[in-house]
Amino acid sequence: MSELGFAIIGPGKVGHIHARILAALPGARLAAVCGRNAERTAAFAAQYAAQPYTDLSELLADPAVDAAIICTPHPQHAAQAVAALRARRGVVSQRRWYEPVRRVKDAIDAGKIGRPILGTVTVLGWRGPEYYAMDPWRGKWDAEGGGVLVNQTSHQLDLFQWFMGPVEEVCGYWGNLTHPYIEVEDTAVAALRFRNGALGSLVVSNCQNPGIYGNIHVHGSNGATVGVQTDGGSMFFVGQAAAVEPPINDLWTVAGELELLPGWQAEDRARIATLDIMSDYTRRQVADFVAAIVEDRPPAVTGEDGRQAVALFDAVYRSGRERGPVQVE
C-alpha cells in the first residue's frame, strides 16, 4: 500500500483541518468526503480533489477508502464509527497529543511517583443559553446523550484512565442544578475505585460563570504528585477561536524536578502561541494512525480506550439512577 486513502465524514471546519493535514502528510491522501448537503460536499470535494458522497454506505463501499476520519457533531460519532468498522475501514476520532499530558503519562510509566494511589478530575466550566442554542441537539438526552459528563468531560475521563488504569467501581450523583432550559445534567460528582486498588474522585460542572479550569491530578505511593490543567477558564466561552490558556502542567512534586515546572509552563505557552493548535496535534494523531497501519501495530489511541471512557460516564449515570455503587461494564 503506497498511500492510505482517507475519507472525511463531515465537510465542516474540522473536516477542512483534516483535509489540509492529509494533503501534506506522506503516505496519506484524501480519497472521499461525505456530507448531508450535496452542494457543500461537492465544493469541499472539488477543493481537495476527492470523491463526494451524500450516502455513507456508498462512501464506505468505495475501494479507494481505507479509513474514515469522523468530523461530525458528536451525536453522530457512534453510528458513523460503527458503520465504518463494519465495512472494515479504520476510524480516526479524538487525540492525546499535548506535551503536558504526555509528560504526566511518561512520569507515571517511569515510576517517578511510585504507583498511582489517588487521582482527581475537576472540571469547573460554563455553558450558558447561547451555547445550547447553537445546535438543536445540545442539552437533550435523546440527541446529546448526556451533559457535562458526555460533552465536556469525556477527554478528561479518557486521560484519567490512561494515567491511572481502568475504573472498576463507581458511586456517583448527578443533576441539573442551574440550567432549567436543558434536559441533561450540568453537574456530576463520583467516587471511583480502580481495578489496581487506587481511589479517585470526579467533580465536574457547567455552572461556574466565568469558567475556572479543568485539571487532572495523580498522587503516587512515594508522595509525589503530577498534574495537568487541561482547560483554562477562558476556554469555556462560546465563540472563542483560540485557547487563551493552553494545557499546562499545573502541579509537579517529583523529587529533583520541582524546579522544572516553571520552565515547562513557559515552554508550553510559547509553543501553543506559535501553533495552529488543531492542525498540529491532529496531524500527529493522523501520522501515528498511518504509521500504525504501515508498521502493523496498534495506534497510540485505540478503540478500546474510547470504550473505557464511555463505560465510565455510563457507570456514573447508572449509579445516580440506582442510588448506589455500580460496577463499570
Buried (B, 14 or more C-beta within 10 A) or exposed (E): EEBBBBBBBBBBEBBBBBBBBBEEBEBBBBBBBBBEEEEBBBBBBEBBEBBBBBEBEEBBEBEBBBBBBBBBBBBBBBEBBEBBBEBEBBBBBBBBBBBBBBBBBEBBEEEBBEBBBBBBBBBBBBBBEEBBEEEEBBBBEEBBBBBBBBBBBBBBBBBBBBBBBEBBBBBBBBEBEEBEEBBBBBBBBBBBBBEEEBBBBBEBBBBBBEBBBBBBBBBBEEEBBBBBBBBBBBBBBEEEEEBEBBBBBBBBBBEEBEEBBEEBBEBBEEBBEEEEBBBBBBBBBBBBBBBBBEEEEEBBBEBEBBEBBBBBBBBBBBBBEEEEEBEBE
